[in-house]
Amino acid sequence: MSAPGKKRLTTSAMIASIAEDGQETTAAPFGHALVALARERPEIVGLSADLSKYTDLHVFAQAMPDRFYQMGMAEQVLIGAAAGLAREGFQPFATTYAVFASRRAYDFMAMDIAEESLNVKIVCALPGLTTGYGPSHQATDDLAIFRAMPNLTIVDPCDAVDIEQAVPAIADHKGPVYMRLLRGQVPRVLHRYDYRFELGKAALLRDGADVLFVSTGLMTMRVLAAAERMAAEGIADAGVLHVPTIKPLDTDTILAALAKSGRLVVTAENHSIVGGLGEAVAGAALRGGVGPAGFRMIGLPDAFLDAGALPTLHDRYGLSVDAVVAQVKGWL
Amino acid sequence: MGAVQGQGYIGQALGVADVLAVSYFHAMRYEANDPRWEDRDRFLLSIGHYAIALYAALIEAGILPEDELETYGTDGSRLPMSGMAAYTPGMEITGGSLGHGLGIGVGMALGLKRKASDARVFTLLSDGELGEGATWEAALSAAHHRLDNLIGVVDFNNQQADGPSTEMLSAEPVADKWAAFGWHVQRVDGNDIAALVNAFDAARQHPGERPRVIVCDTRMCKGVPFLETREVTHFVRVAPEEWDKALEALDAGRPQS
């Protein structure tokens, strides 16, 4: 929330910070984590499609210019060439915006990389609603698009801590990974919890008797703040289960948490309510025979969203802390 | 192989057979008993449906056993109708979704340069694939990155699923386009062995830091006159009694040794 007296941004900028006033942040956590890892692993190379500055890959490009490939504004050959480099034994980290990887380069992700389970990491900025530019840049559908792709591991980190720990973890995984990226000044939240990123694992960050948030990506920091506020205001005792790996889904941990009786389960994601974490959890619960006391989904509507300032849009579409608290209040 | 299924992409296969013969028995370096040999020249079949032709070449090269021919396209075979890397020794990539091969070739050529390898990447694509935008992204990229170890081979048989390529989405003047994209270009009769040998030699020996392309004008169903003149040649149906006639025609056309 805005500090008193500070004017809130109201422009529809492409690059908008998700950090709230006063929030601790880290600059370019992906770029720095990749450089640290690449110093130990000569097989790592980086590629970008004219967006290295906006995916934090410029940090890698500056540190290791001979290991960086500028592929230009050509996402299909970005992905195809990453596949070719992987075939020759390298471990490419390819970056662009999430809309371009998921929509434009889909066939190349599927056939050149996933079908052969090649060791390529696709790391994409502007996931979900993290730009004010409107539907051309808002990847509100990338999780739905990629969840149906066999062999692909999907990661949606919450903050700088998650990103720093996820980079070596996805590099250790032999196979294709799609990671949603928060870039620029990225909030730092999870160090306050007893948490370590483990690929394929969900983690209970706080427990609660009335509500269980099952969340991913930046929505985990929003529901953590919402849970704290609801506790302080005596609205509800809410727990938070963070699910940074969307696929494969940690159904064991999720179903065990859902089975704890009497709680309203609220999924929360920076993505359309169609085909993302919420529907994945709902499907797993039904298949697992687990029926929570109630089930609700916080996510973006099934619509092409407005352009605007990010805080305005997060309020409008239900992703801000205020909006999360208001929605849960209405469901209790 | 075609006889097993009674149909197939045999028009393309017969048309491109001379190109494959020169690739595998003149131009390329490989070890028949080690298809993953690190120093091999890579051959990428972007046009997955041409697998029937590449299988024949891989058998002639000793990479695949001849007795596997008759399993072509059948359940459990290592020789599916569209080429896939996971199925077949010597099949470097999964082609078939057209417009992919040259981009993967760009990455492999970059990777070989990183390893200081002198191996080359040959990518076989078709005139139809010149309609795919991704082919031209890759063409730009190869020239931009000065990939002199990448050799594109375009099978220009002027035939696509719906009719002649030049009437679907014409890529002509095709040599001018590749040249404008920064490639070393040759256009030859793809059914003239001597011309192909010269073209592959020139492509390998060209001193410039440019990718190279050989546009090969080929005739669908080459070597089987009664099929060459058949109207629909993209996916040829051959009657059971015609297979022997076709083989006789091919045998009659063999060079005398």
Interface residues (C-beta under 8 A of the other chain):
Chain A: V45 Y69 M71 G72 A74 Q76 V77 I79 G80 A81 A82 A83 G84 L85 A86 R87 E88 G89 F90 P92 D107 F108 M111 D112 E115 E116
Chain B: M84 A85 A86 E92 I93 T94 G96 S97 G99 H100 L102 G103 I104 G105 V106 G107 M108 A109 L110 G111 L112 R114 K115 G133 A134 E137 A138 L140 S141 H144 H145
